Amino acid sequence: MIYKILIISKYDWKSRNLKHEAIRKLFKLCPDIEDVQFTVKKTDLGTPETYTDKYGKQRIQEQWFEKNISKNAKAQGFTHAGFQFSDADGKKWGIASGHRGLNFRDGDFFGEFWIKAIETSTRKYSDGMVRNTYVTDVSHEVGHEITRQGLTTMEMHDYDFQGKINNIETFYAQLRITKPSIIHALYQRILNLKMLLMEKPMLPVQAFEKVSQHFLVPSNAYESKVHNGTDWAVPIGTPVYAPLNGYISTVFKNHKSLGNACYFHFKCEGNDYSMRVLHLSKVPIIRTYLKGEIIGYSGNTGQSKGPHVHIDLWKGNFINTALIRSKQGVMANLIDPYKFFKGINT
């Protein structure tokens, strides 16, 4: 197996190649990793879009990463893409000091991660060992991705976590990525995709006919002057279900207008869709969900005049509210959730 890793950074590091060689040596402790090839693209992507997680911490949005980094990296044949920025950048963007590296839990075969580190930053472990932060975090995040791809049952946090455990060499030395494990992982992906494409989505709200406000009805509460989704008038605590296998990428906590809310992404009949689910009673959890799992509970948070759940349905895997400031924008980018789910299930 050969890993081809793209690193996006606006910084020139004289020691970048040496650091990549140190990472390569770690990876090649695994006999099944033939080589690790690094390509560095020096570019300034500006300020990334971020969201607030359930702990009140800022993180980079997966949609922004996909649009600005992953899409082109995949097309160019890379297996992983990393975004490296400085501690000063992270502070400016509100990303917590403890978040030195993070990858996305999207479950696909392309690895994505971001690393917050300067060229000389180090981390001291409990046994006195001092490591370069960049070297450790790239190896750490790729290790997470190997586990999430289903190629191993080993967990990186059992070997390297928050500077308390210093056995990252042991992780890669014990790692085995065999052909049967790759075939099994691929089979599971194909099986899941086939089931996802064949299955009809379930209704996100069981009380589906309790619509209190339909899509595109006039509303001065929106800049577009029309309602951009569908409201279901249901009691607080009513479950909202994942219509198909998908994932939550973004959550909001006590947002002034959205309240507790989330972005849920799924694929139906080969097409990508995204739901904004608003005014929930609790902040949902960012992770993948199977069809029928509860992704949240209705509430009365944010700009809400009574208990209900609001769902707006977007075409594609990205949500950009700047596109729906007019009725034309709403009609071009959104779908009537009621008609979509009702039409497919009848």
Residue pairs with C-beta under 8 A, 6 or more apart in sequence:
1 32
1 33
1 34
1 177
1 182
2 33
2 34
2 35
2 36
2 37
2 79
3 27
3 33
3 35
3 36
3 37
3 79
3 80
3 142
4 37
4 39
4 77
4 78
4 79
4 80
5 36
5 37
5 38
5 39
5 78
5 79
5 80
5 81
5 82
5 111
5 138
5 142
6 39
6 40
6 41
6 69
6 73
6 76
6 78
6 80
6 81
6 82
7 16
7 38
7 39
7 40
7 41
7 81
7 82
7 83
7 84
8 41
8 43
8 45
8 69
8 81
8 82
8 83
8 84
9 40
9 41
9 42
9 43
9 83
9 84
9 85
10 42
10 43
10 44
10 45
10 85
11 42
11 84
11 86
11 119
12 42
13 19
13 119
14 119
15 119
16 40
16 119
19 132
19 134
19 135
20 36
20 38
22 132
22 135
23 36
23 38
23 135
23 138
23 139
24 35
24 36
24 38
26 135
26 139
26 168
26 169
26 172
27 33
27 36
27 139
27 142
27 172
28 35
28 36
28 172
29 169
29 172
29 173
29 175
30 172
30 173
30 175
30 176
30 177
31 176
32 175
32 176
32 177
32 178
33 172
33 175
33 177
39 78
45 68
45 69
45 83
47 92
47 93
48 60
48 61
48 64
48 65
48 68
48 83
48 93
49 60
49 61
49 63
49 64
50 58
50 59
50 60
50 61
50 93
50 94
50 95
51 58
51 59
51 61
51 249
51 250
51 251
51 252
52 58
52 59
52 251
52 252
52 253
53 59
53 251
53 286
54 251
54 253
54 283
54 284
54 285
54 286
56 253
57 95
57 96
57 99
58 93
58 94
58 95
58 96
59 95
59 99
59 102
60 83
60 95
60 102
60 114
61 249
61 250
62 104
62 106
62 112
62 249
62 250
63 249
63 250
63 263
63 317
63 318
63 319
65 83
65 104
65 112
65 114
66 112
66 317
66 318
67 318
69 81
69 83
69 112
70 81
70 110
70 112
73 80
73 81
73 110
74 110
78 110
79 109
79 110
79 111
80 110
80 111
80 112
80 113
80 142
80 145
81 110
81 111
81 112
81 113
82 112
82 113
82 114
82 115
82 138
82 141
83 113
83 114
83 115
84 114
84 115
84 116
84 117
84 134
85 114
85 115
85 116
86 116
86 117
86 118
87 97
87 116
87 117
87 118
87 121
89 116
90 96
90 97
90 99
90 116
91 97
95 116
99 116
100 115
100 116
100 117
100 123
100 133
100 137
101 113
101 114
101 115
101 116
101 117
101 137
101 138
101 140
101 141
102 113
102 114
102 141
103 111
103 112
103 113
103 114
103 141
103 142
103 144
103 145
103 148
104 112
104 113
104 249
105 148
105 247
105 286
105 287
105 288
106 112
106 247
106 288
107 148
107 149
107 247
107 288
108 149
108 189
109 149
109 185
109 189
111 141
111 142
111 145
111 149
112 145
113 137
113 138
113 141
113 142
113 145
115 133
115 134
115 137
115 138
115 141
117 132
117 133
117 134
117 137
119 134
121 132
121 133
121 134
122 130
122 131
122 132
122 133
123 130
123 131
123 132
123 133
123 136
123 163
124 130
124 163
125 131
125 163
125 164
125 165
125 166
126 163
126 164
126 165
126 166
127 166
129 166
131 166
136 160
136 168
139 160
139 168
139 172
140 156
140 160
140 168
143 156
143 159
143 160
143 168
143 171
143 172
143 175
144 156
146 152
146 175
146 177
147 153
147 154
147 155
147 156
149 185
150 181
150 184
150 185
150 188
151 177
151 181
151 182
151 185
152 175
152 176
152 177
152 181
154 171
154 174
154 175
156 168
156 171
158 165
158 171
159 165
159 167
159 168
159 170
159 171
160 166
160 167
160 168
160 171
192 245
195 245
196 244
196 245
196 267
197 267
197 269
197 270
199 244
199 291
200 344
200 345
201 243
201 244
201 266
201 268
201 291
201 341
201 344
201 345
202 241
202 243
202 244
202 291
202 292
202 345
203 241
203 243
203 341
203 345
204 240
204 241
204 242
204 243
204 275
204 277
204 311
204 337
204 341
205 232
205 234
205 238
205 240
205 241
205 298
205 309
205 311
206 238
206 239
206 241
207 232
207 234
207 238
208 232
208 338
208 341
208 342
210 232
210 233
210 234
211 230
211 231
211 232
211 233
211 338
212 231
212 232
212 233
212 308
213 219
213 227
213 230
213 231
214 227
214 230
214 336
214 338
215 227
215 228
215 229
215 230
215 334
215 336
215 337
215 338
215 339
216 226
216 227
216 327
216 330
216 331
216 336
217 226
217 227
218 225
218 226
218 227
219 225
219 226
219 227
221 227
221 303
222 228
223 325
223 326
224 324
224 325
224 326
224 327
224 329
224 330
225 327
226 327
226 330
228 312
228 324
228 330
228 334
229 276
229 278
229 310
229 311
229 312
229 313
229 334
229 337
230 310
230 311
230 312
230 336
230 337
230 338
231 308
231 309
231 310
232 238
232 298
232 308
232 309
232 311
233 306
233 307
233 308
234 298
234 307
234 308
234 309
235 298
235 307
236 281
236 297
236 298
236 299
236 300
236 307
237 281
237 297
237 298
237 299
238 297
238 298
238 309
239 294
239 296
239 297
239 298
240 277
240 280
240 294
240 295
240 296
240 297
240 298
240 309
240 311
241 292
241 293
241 294
241 295
242 264
242 266
242 289
242 290
242 291
242 292
242 293
242 294
242 295
243 266
243 268
243 275
243 291
243 341
244 266
244 267
244 268
244 291
245 266
245 267
245 288
245 289
245 290
245 291
246 264
246 265
246 266
246 267
246 288
246 289
247 264
247 265
247 286
247 287
247 288
247 289
248 262
248 263
248 264
248 265
248 284
248 285
248 286
248 287
248 289
248 295
249 263
249 264
249 265
249 286
250 262
250 263
250 286
250 319
251 260
251 261
251 262
251 263
251 283
251 284
251 285
251 286
252 258
252 259
252 260
252 261
252 262
252 283
253 260
253 283
254 260
254 301
254 302
255 261
255 302
256 302
256 303
257 302
257 303
258 276
258 278
258 279
258 302
258 303
259 278
259 279
259 280
259 299
259 300
259 301
259 302
259 303
259 304
260 279
260 280
260 281
260 282
260 283
260 284
260 296
260 299
260 301
260 302
261 276
261 277
261 278
261 279
261 280
261 302
262 276
262 277
262 280
262 283
262 284
262 286
262 295
262 296
263 274
263 275
263 276
263 319
264 274
264 275
264 277
264 289
264 295
265 272
265 273
265 274
265 275
265 317
266 272
266 273
266 274
266 275
267 273
268 344
271 315
272 315
272 316
272 317
273 313
273 314
273 315
273 316
273 317
273 335
274 313
274 314
274 316
274 317
274 318
274 319
275 311
275 312
275 313
275 314
275 337
276 310
276 311
276 312
276 314
276 319
277 284
277 295
277 296
277 309
277 310
277 311
278 302
278 309
278 310
278 311
278 312
279 298
279 299
279 300
279 301
279 302
279 304
279 308
279 309
279 310
280 296
280 297
280 298
280 299
280 301
280 309
281 296
281 297
281 298
281 299
281 300
281 301
282 296
282 297
282 299
284 295
284 296
289 295
296 309
298 307
298 308
298 309
299 307
299 309
300 306
300 307
300 308
311 337
312 334
312 337
313 334
313 335
313 336
313 337
313 340
314 333
314 334
314 335
315 333
315 334
315 335
320 333
323 329
323 332
323 333
324 330
324 333
324 334
